[in-house]
Amino acid sequence: MDVAVTRIDLPWPARVAASDGTTVWCSAAGRMRVYTASGTPLDSGEAVRLPELSSLAAVPATVPRTAGVPGALPETVVVPRTFAGPPHLGSLSQSPLRGTLAGTAEGRVHWLDPAGAPLATAPFDGRVLAGGGEIWAVGAERARRLTAPGDFGEPVELPGLDRCAVEGERLWWTSKRDTLVRGGPREVDLWTRERGGMTVCAGSLWISVAGGLERVSAWSGEPRRFVKVPKGPVPFLVCAHGVLAGGERDLFVLDPAAGAAVRVIRLDLKARLALMIAAGKHIWAFPADRPQALIVPL
């Protein structure tokens, strides 16, 4: 399928990237650049200096809003970090983590402001992953949810961790020791150890396997219908506003809510992708052989 893929040149090959839905952060070699989801630069072009990050994750802000119906409970509104304004370390340290950016480097988690400057740090050997409005620090066999700048929640043991996906305060995961997926209402046997990317999207957990996608209900934990896709297992699987996308060189896209057939988006890459993230209604794909980002609208 032909789509208008935007290609933007980066000052260096991005090692890590993250998005809160409207803003995209790209980092490599201790430098950070900031863009809109459609690729417009948001910084001055002078990259912020910071530790060389090995992972990066972002979540949107949430703010309370009075319910419109008298007597109804207040509701929470998701506000992307772009519109949330600059954070204040004092107020952030006294409230749950919302609308922030975090990365890992040299055995520590670093909480960052919207420009990428450090706010707080704490020791943890692993990477950060985001999903469902929460960020988790995930190590070799243990994970901890980020609760406030410099603070973690209680550790969750993950023996033999292989792959994992974040869904708010829940962490779905597989182990190298067996073929089960854990973290939901029940354990589900995938009957294969050959697994690729996994993510939560449109009410389901999706796992890339040979020939397609295994699907597990995020509500009941029950397995759902196997979905055939052109490639699998693939290393990257992301969710962009309820649309599932995955790939390795080209992309496949699936809208579970619409019930439409799988679409293939050809990127005509010679090398494999080094990185892929969802950014609002866009996919950012980073080729491994050049300092560039391919922005695919969905």
Buried (B, 14 or more C-beta within 10 A) or exposed (E): EEBEBBEBEBEEBBBBBBBBBBBBBBBBEBBBBBBBBBBEEBBEEEBBEBBBBBBBBBBBBBEEEEEEEEEEEEEEEBBBBBEBEEBEEEEBBEEEBBBBBBBBBEEBBBBBBBBBEBBBBBEBEBBBBBBEBBBBBBBEBBBBBBBBBBBBBEBBEBEEBBBBBBBEEBBBBBBEEBBEBBBBEEEBEBEEEEBBBBBBBBEBBBBBBEBBBBBBBBEEBEBBEEBEBBBBBBBBBBBBBBBBBBBBBBBBBBBBEEEEEBBBBEBEBEEBBBBBBBBBBBBBBBBEEBBBBBBBBB
